[in-house]
Amino acid sequence: MDMKILVVGGGGREHAIVRALSRNSDVKLYSVMARRNPGIAQLSEKVLLEKETDVREVTAFATEHAVDYAVIGPEAPLEAGIADVLHEAGIPCVGPTRMAARLETDKAFCRTMMEKHGIAGCPLYRVFHGDADGACDYIDAYDGDLVVKPIGLTGGKGVKVMGEQVDAAGAKEYVQSLGGDVVLEERLIGEEFTLQAFVDGNHLVPMPLVQDHKRAYEGDVGPNTGGMGTYSLEDHLLPFVSRVDYEAALEIMRNAVAAMITEGQPYRGILYGQFMNTRDGPKVVEFNSRFGDPEAMNVLSILESDFTDVLCRIVEGTLSQAHVKFAPKATVCKYLVPEGYPEAPVAGSPITIGDYGDALLYYANIEEKDGHLSTLTSRTMAFVGIGDNLEEAEAQAEAAAGLVRGGVWYRHDIGKRAVLEKRIAHMREIQ
């Protein structure tokens, strides 16, 4: 008997989720997304075009089609309580409850929870609720640079870093614009890395380490974006993260999961730890309550285990390391984005895709009409190259991306050995 799985979300991350699930021929897929993603639609039995945060409509669709499980891609529906409502309707959900998702959706909760439970890796921080003057005074009195974080969700673009994006005056102006609902944190110096894990409430199984490139332009300059691309290595580690640092990051993740049990809000789903590896070891930049985008495309492209089985075990609470296996391959993901992105993206530009060979194509924010593709206002699509080493994976992704014609561009430097060597040198210098 076929298993019916609902996937909520319509971006590149969700296309990767759907593709991984579609490898099981006994699975029938149902999708809800605000805008039609042609890659997801092609693999789905039924599609509902609806806001992903309209949890009642999503639940009605899931109930109508008697789905067995739901997988939630983006963070906004989790904040809206989609997992809670689906559970009430008798549909198990791979995604945390609204209260558990506060690890991502409420920056103040995350930091105070870490401090309360003595979890390592928490930077120096102060929380301000509607107190812009107090936050500005703190900026004036602080000796050094701070990071200004809105307490709620910002789509990965709301953080302002002093000494990099704003000066003290700009930071205070930003605090005022947010009404004083901010977390101010010490600016961490080091190299960022992403550690994602499957979590069944008690057990945590890690995925390969990935590094994201948030800055828009080559050389890691320009405004922050949702992520211009990512890479992972064949040993599933990163050369600027020692084994000791990796184990420390993993222990932080385990302790966060244990703390959520103590808080009475067991965490089930995907836990994403964004870490800064510093001279004092890994520090938590933030937790996210879902797969990263693009990071999902890296790890799911090399997942050898049956993804459906993994999801079932998350729901049942029977997950272990033995159930999860990734191919010993390197991956490089390059996102193509519309001209003018991120500040003034141009929508409506026609796109043609060449013969991309063995690379994997994931559609994101793209429009398809009568078989023709065109840009919208966010990241358009991504190619993932897979190889025995970084050079092979990068060459595959670069060749595929280079064949796309139309009003899109991408960062050529993502996945290049020179960029990685720069990271390694930076980490040596810090330590």
Residue pairs with C-beta under 8 A, 6 or more apart in sequence:
1 26
2 26
2 27
2 28
3 24
3 26
3 27
3 28
3 68
3 69
3 308
4 27
4 28
4 29
4 30
4 45
4 65
4 66
4 67
4 68
4 69
5 21
5 27
5 28
5 29
5 30
5 67
5 68
5 69
5 70
5 71
5 308
5 311
6 29
6 30
6 31
6 32
6 58
6 61
6 62
6 65
6 67
6 69
6 70
6 71
6 91
7 14
7 17
7 18
7 21
7 29
7 30
7 31
7 32
7 40
7 44
7 70
7 71
7 73
8 14
8 31
8 32
8 33
8 52
8 58
8 70
8 71
8 72
8 73
8 74
8 77
8 82
9 17
9 32
9 33
9 52
9 72
9 73
9 74
9 77
10 31
10 33
10 34
10 35
10 36
10 37
10 40
10 52
10 73
11 37
11 73
11 74
11 293
11 364
11 365
11 379
12 293
12 294
12 296
12 297
12 335
12 362
12 363
12 364
12 379
12 381
12 382
13 73
13 74
13 290
13 291
13 292
13 293
13 294
13 296
13 297
14 31
14 33
14 37
14 40
14 73
14 74
15 37
15 39
15 40
15 362
15 363
15 364
16 291
16 296
16 297
16 300
16 301
16 362
17 71
17 73
17 291
17 296
17 300
17 307
18 29
18 31
18 39
18 40
18 43
18 44
19 39
19 43
19 300
19 360
19 362
20 300
20 303
20 307
21 27
21 29
21 71
21 307
21 308
21 311
22 29
22 43
23 306
23 307
24 306
24 307
24 308
26 308
27 308
28 45
29 43
29 44
29 45
30 44
30 45
30 46
30 47
30 48
30 61
30 62
30 65
30 67
31 37
31 40
31 41
31 44
31 46
31 47
31 48
32 47
32 48
32 49
32 50
32 52
32 57
32 58
32 61
33 40
33 47
33 48
33 49
33 50
33 52
34 49
34 50
34 51
34 52
35 49
35 365
35 367
35 376
36 47
36 49
36 367
36 368
37 363
37 364
37 366
38 363
38 366
38 368
38 373
39 361
39 362
39 363
40 47
40 363
41 47
45 65
46 61
46 65
48 57
48 58
48 61
50 57
50 58
50 61
51 57
52 58
52 73
52 74
52 76
52 77
52 82
53 76
53 77
53 79
53 80
53 82
55 77
55 80
55 81
55 82
55 85
55 86
56 85
58 77
58 82
58 85
58 86
59 82
59 85
59 86
59 89
59 91
62 70
62 86
62 89
62 91
63 89
63 91
67 91
68 91
68 92
69 91
69 92
69 93
69 94
69 311
69 312
69 315
70 82
70 83
70 86
70 91
70 92
70 93
70 94
70 95
71 93
71 94
71 95
71 311
72 78
72 82
72 83
72 93
72 94
72 95
72 269
72 290
73 290
73 291
74 290
75 101
75 104
75 105
75 153
75 288
75 289
75 290
76 153
78 95
78 96
78 98
78 101
78 104
78 105
78 289
78 290
79 98
79 101
79 105
79 153
80 98
81 97
81 98
82 93
82 95
83 93
83 95
83 96
83 97
83 98
83 101
83 269
84 97
84 98
86 92
86 93
87 93
87 97
92 315
93 268
93 269
93 315
94 268
94 269
94 270
94 311
94 314
94 315
95 101
95 268
95 269
95 270
95 289
95 290
96 103
96 265
96 267
96 268
96 269
96 289
97 265
99 265
100 260
100 265
100 266
100 267
100 268
100 289
101 289
102 109
102 110
102 265
103 109
103 110
103 113
103 256
103 260
103 267
103 271
103 287
103 288
103 289
104 110
104 153
104 272
104 286
104 287
104 288
104 289
104 290
105 152
105 153
105 289
106 151
106 152
107 149
107 150
107 151
107 152
107 183
107 286
108 127
108 129
108 151
108 183
110 286
110 287
111 122
111 125
111 127
111 183
111 185
112 127
113 119
113 256
113 259
113 260
113 263
114 121
114 122
114 256
114 259
114 284
115 122
116 259
117 255
117 258
117 259
117 262
119 252
119 255
119 256
119 259
120 248
120 251
120 252
120 255
120 281
121 248
121 249
121 252
121 275
121 281
121 282
121 283
121 284
122 283
122 284
123 185
123 186
123 188
123 283
123 284
124 185
124 186
125 183
125 184
125 185
125 186
126 135
126 138
126 183
126 184
127 151
127 182
127 183
128 134
128 135
128 138
128 175
128 180
128 181
128 182
128 183
128 184
129 151
129 180
129 181
130 179
130 180
130 181
131 180
132 175
132 176
132 178
132 179
132 180
133 180
134 180
135 172
135 175
135 180
135 182
135 184
136 172
136 175
136 176
138 184
139 146
139 162
139 168
139 171
139 172
139 175
139 184
140 168
140 172
142 184
144 186
144 187
145 161
145 162
145 163
145 164
145 186
145 187
146 162
146 171
146 184
146 185
146 186
146 187
147 159
147 160
147 161
147 162
147 184
147 185
147 186
147 187
147 188
148 159
148 160
148 161
148 162
148 166
148 171
148 174
148 175
148 178
148 182
148 184
149 158
149 159
149 182
149 183
149 184
149 185
150 158
150 159
150 178
150 181
150 182
151 181
151 182
151 183
152 181
155 226
156 214
156 224
156 225
156 226
156 227
157 224
157 225
157 226
157 342
159 224
160 166
160 170
160 171
160 174
161 187
162 168
162 170
162 171
162 187
163 187
164 187
165 224
166 173
166 174
175 182
188 276
188 278
188 283
188 285
189 276
189 278
189 279
189 430
190 276
190 277
190 278
190 279
190 283
190 426
190 427
190 430
191 211
191 240
191 241
191 276
191 277
191 423
191 426
191 427
192 211
192 212
192 274
192 275
192 276
192 277
192 285
193 209
193 210
193 211
193 238
193 240
193 241
193 249
193 275
193 277
193 282
194 209
194 210
194 211
194 212
194 230
194 272
194 273
194 274
194 275
194 292
194 295
195 206
195 207
195 209
195 246
195 249
195 250
195 253
195 272
195 273
195 275
196 206
196 207
196 210
196 270
196 271
196 272
196 273
196 291
196 292
196 295
196 296
196 299
197 204
197 205
197 206
197 207
197 253
197 270
197 271
197 272
197 273
198 204
198 205
198 207
198 270
198 310
198 314
198 319
198 324
199 205
199 257
199 267
199 268
199 269
199 270
199 271
199 314
199 319
200 268
200 313
200 314
200 315
200 316
200 317
200 318
200 319
201 257
201 261
201 266
201 267
201 268
201 317
202 257
202 261
202 266
202 317
203 317
203 319
203 320
204 250
204 253
204 254
204 257
204 271
205 319
205 320
205 321
205 323
205 324
206 250
206 253
207 236
207 299
207 324
207 326
208 232
208 233
208 236
208 237
208 298
208 299
208 302
208 326
209 232
209 233
209 236
209 237
209 238
209 241
209 246
210 230
210 231
210 232
210 292
210 295
210 298
210 299
211 230
211 231
211 232
211 238
211 423
212 227
212 229
212 230
212 292
212 294
212 295
213 220
213 227
213 228
213 229
213 230
213 411
213 414
214 224
214 225
214 227
214 228
215 221
215 222
215 223
215 224
215 225
215 228
216 222
216 223
216 224
216 225
216 228
216 341
216 342
217 411
218 411
218 412
218 413
219 413
223 342
223 343
224 342
225 337
225 341
225 342
225 379
226 293
226 342
226 378
226 379
227 292
227 293
227 294
227 295
227 335
227 379
228 334
228 335
228 337
228 410
228 411
228 414
229 294
229 332
229 333
229 334
229 335
229 382
229 410
229 411
229 414
229 415
230 292
230 294
230 295
230 297
230 298
230 331
230 332
230 333
230 414
231 298
231 330
231 331
231 332
231 333
231 390
231 393
231 394
231 414
231 415
231 420
232 298
232 299
232 302
232 330
232 331
233 239
233 330
233 389
233 390
234 328
234 329
234 330
234 388
234 389
234 390
235 328
236 326
236 328
237 243
237 246
238 423
239 420
239 423
239 424
240 277
240 423
240 424
240 426
240 427
241 249
241 277
241 282
244 281
245 277
245 281
245 282
248 281
248 282
249 273
249 275
249 282
252 273
252 275
252 282
252 284
253 271
253 273
256 267
256 271
256 273
256 287
257 267
257 271
260 266
260 267
261 267
267 289
268 314
268 315
268 317
269 289
269 290
269 314
270 289
270 290
270 291
271 287
271 288
271 289
272 287
272 288
272 289
272 290
272 291
272 292
272 295
273 284
273 287
274 284
274 285
274 286
274 287
274 288
275 282
275 283
275 284
275 285
276 282
276 283
276 285
277 427
278 430
279 430
279 431
291 299
291 300
293 364
294 333
294 335
294 382
297 331
297 333
297 360
297 362
297 382
297 384
298 331
298 333
298 384
299 326
299 331
300 307
301 331
301 360
301 384
301 386
302 326
302 327
302 329
302 331
302 386
303 310
303 324
303 325
303 326
303 327
304 325
304 326
304 327
305 323
305 324
305 325
309 323
310 319
310 323
310 324
313 319
313 320
313 323
327 386
329 386
329 387
329 388
329 393
330 386
330 387
330 388
330 389
330 390
330 392
330 393
331 384
331 385
331 386
331 393
332 384
332 385
332 390
332 393
332 394
332 396
332 397
332 398
332 414
332 415
333 382
333 383
333 384
333 385
333 397
333 414
334 382
334 383
334 385
334 397
334 398
334 401
334 410
334 411
334 414
334 415
335 364
335 379
335 380
335 381
335 382
335 410
335 411
336 379
336 380
336 381
336 382
336 383
336 401
336 404
336 408
336 409
336 410
337 345
337 378
337 379
337 380
337 408
337 409
337 410
338 345
338 346
338 347
338 349
338 375
338 376
338 377
338 378
338 380
338 407
338 408
339 345
339 346
339 349
339 375
339 407
339 408
339 409
340 346
341 377
341 378
341 379
341 409
345 375
345 376
345 377
345 378
346 375
346 407
347 374
347 375
347 376
347 377
348 374
348 375
349 374
349 375
349 406
349 407
349 408
350 372
350 373
350 374
350 406
350 407
351 366
351 373
351 374
351 375
351 380
351 404
351 405
351 406
351 407
351 408
352 373
352 404
352 405
352 406
353 361
353 373
353 403
353 404
354 400
354 403
354 404
354 405
355 403
356 383
356 399
356 400
356 403
357 396
357 399
357 400
358 386
358 396
359 383
359 384
359 385
359 386
359 396
359 397
359 399
359 400
360 383
360 384
360 386
361 381
361 382
361 383
361 400
362 381
362 382
362 383
362 384
363 381
364 378
364 379
364 380
364 381
364 382
365 375
365 376
365 377
365 378
365 379
365 380
366 373
366 374
366 375
366 376
366 380
366 381
367 373
367 374
367 375
367 376
373 406
374 406
375 406
375 407
375 408
380 408
381 404
383 397
383 400
383 401
384 397
385 392
385 393
385 394
385 395
385 396
385 397
385 398
385 399
385 400
385 415
386 392
386 393
386 396
387 393
387 394
387 395
387 396
390 415
390 417
390 420
391 417
393 415
394 414
394 415
394 416
394 417
397 415
398 412
398 415
401 410
413 419
